[in-house]
C-alpha cells in the first residue's frame, strides 16, 4: 500500500523481474549483485500463480498444495502492451481455490535465470548458459518446468548434471514460440530427482536477425541491440522450476527468521560460521537475514566473497532458489573463498562483533 501511495495513478512500478530485490538481481551469469540484494530484503516470495500466452487454468488434485501464510501480501504484477492497440480497462482477475486440509506435499516455485543478456542486432544465433550448483541434505524433487523468453527467443532448455557426470534432461524447447508458452509437468510419482552435488544448466538462444523481427501494426521492426527488460521488445531468459517438499506447518507469525537454528548450532562442533550456514534449519529467510546482518557488521568478511563472484553467486542462487546448503556449496565449489570468509567471520564472532545484528535474526554468536 505504501508503494502504491508513493506513485501517481493506480498501482505502482513493480520490482521488475523474478527476484523481489529491485534491479540488483542482474549482471553475471547467475544474476550479479545477488549477494548485496539479499541484504536489502527481509524475505523471499513464494510464487503462487502466473499467466503467459498459452497458459491454462491449473487444479491441484494430487494431495499437494501451495502454502500461503495468514497475513501474507499477494502482489499481482501485470504487463501491458500498447504497441498495436489503445489502452482498455483492465479485466485481469486471479481465482484461487483454498483448502484448510493439510496436504501431504507442498509445491514451491522458483526460477533459474540469466539476466546479463546482451543480444547484438542482426545476429541470428546468440546463446547464453548459466550454471547453478545444488547442495542439500535431501535430493530435489522437480515436477514442472516453465520456460520464458520473448519474441526473439529461438530455443530454451535445461539439464542437470549428477555428481558422477550423468546428464539429466529437464526440459528441451528447440523451437521457441512466444505465443505458446506451456508448463511441462510430471506426475508426483515421476518427479526428476536431483542429488546433492549436482549442477543445473539453463540455456537460452536468440535470433535477432532482421528477418526475425516482430511485426507491429503491419510493419516489421528494425533489428536493434537487446538486453533484459519487461517489454516484449526486450528479452528474458527464465526457467520457472517447481519442486516438491514434505508438508510442514507454518512457523508462528512472531517467529524470528532463524528460529530453530540455535539447537543445531549448539550441537555442532565446527566453526561458528560453518555451523550457522550448514544448519538444517537455515531456510531462505534465515539465510537472507544472516547475510544481511553480516554485510552490516563484518563488511570486510563479506567483501572476501567478491574474489570469486561467479562461483559465490552460483552457490547463493542454489541456496535461495532451492534452499540448498550454501556452506557445503561454497566449500566444494569456491574453496579458497570459503576458507577466507569463514575464518574472517569466526574471528569477528569471537571478538564479539555481529552479536546485536544476528540476534535480530534469532542467532546467538560469540565466545
Beta strands, then each sheet from edge to edge (+ up, - down):
strand 1: 64-65
strand 2: 105-113
strand 3: 118-119
strand 4: 126-134
strand 5: 140-148
strand 6: 153-161
strand 7: 167-173
strand 8: 184-185
strand 9: 192-194
strand 10: 198-206
strand 11: 215-216
strand 12: 219-220
strand 13: 226-227
strand 14: 238-246
sheet 1: 1+ 2+ 14- 5+ 8-
sheet 2: 1+ 2+ 14- 5+ 9-
sheet 3: 3+ 13-
sheet 4: 4+ 10- 6+ 7-
sheet 5: 11+ 12-
end
